[in-house]
Each structure stands twice: as C-alpha cells, then as structure tokens.
Amino acid sequence: MNTKVNGDKILYVVGGYHEQIDGDFHSHTEKERQETALEGIQNNTEKDIQKHAKNDIQNNSGENTTNN
C-alpha cells in the first residue's frame, strides 16, 4: 500500500496509537523535524543507536549532572 500526500497531513488520535512495522522503516525530512511529549520519550533497541549531525549534537536536561 502506498500513500502520497501533497500538502499538509495531520493525524489526530484520541486514545492510544500503536504502530508495528515488520521490516525496515525509513523516514526523510527536507526541513526541521520535531518530536514532543508531555511525559516521556523512550527508544529501545537490541543493537546500536547512531546519531549523525553535520554540526553539533545538543542534549539538554533539567537534571543537574556532573562530568567525571
């Protein structure tokens, strides 16, 4: 199944939303991408997590930490 959207797309879910993908998932964004949660975001993997940026990677936290 292929879906093509020309213009904006908004998905509004009242209740839970579950997505299961059997196979690879690829996402491409031409401009900025934002993910926002009022409670938490959790990423789990049985292998590596890789992040790549042409410039800096900025991680912010409201928690006080010390560098060892």
C-alpha positions in Angstrom: 0.0 0.0 0.0 1.4 3.4 -0.9 0.1 6.7 0.3 1.1 10.1 -1.2 0.1 13.4 0.4 0.5 16.7 -1.5 0.4 19.5 1.1 0.0 19.1 4.9 -1.1 16.0 6.7 -2.3 16.0 10.3 -3.0 12.8 12.3 -5.1 13.4 15.5 -5.5 10.4 17.7 -7.8 10.4 20.8 -6.6 7.4 22.9 -3.6 5.2 22.1 -1.7 4.8 18.9 0.3 1.7 18.2 2.5 1.2 15.1 4.1 -2.1 14.2 6.5 -2.4 11.3 7.7 -5.8 10.1 10.7 -4.9 8.0 12.7 -1.7 7.7 11.4 1.8 8.4 13.0 4.8 6.6 12.0 8.4 7.2 13.3 11.5 5.4 12.5 15.1 6.2 13.6 18.0 4.0 13.4 20.6 6.7 13.1 20.5 10.5 11.6 17.5 12.4 10.3 17.8 16.0 9.1 15.2 18.4 7.3 16.4 21.6 5.9 14.5 24.5 4.4 15.8 27.7 5.6 12.8 29.8 8.5 11.0 28.1 10.1 9.6 25.0 11.7 6.1 25.1 13.9 4.5 22.5 14.8 0.8 22.8 17.0 -1.4 20.6 18.7 -4.7 20.9 21.7 -3.2 18.9 23.3 0.2 18.5 21.8 3.7 18.3 23.6 6.0 15.9 23.2 9.8 15.7 24.9 11.8 12.9 24.9 15.6 12.6 26.8 17.9 10.2 27.2 20.3 13.2 26.8 19.8 17.0 24.5 17.4 18.8 22.9 19.2 21.7 21.4 17.2 24.6 19.6 19.2 27.3 18.3 18.1 30.6 16.6 19.8 33.6 18.5 17.4 35.8 21.8 18.5 37.4 24.7 16.3 36.3 28.4 16.3 36.9 31.2 15.3 34.4 33.6 12.6 35.6 
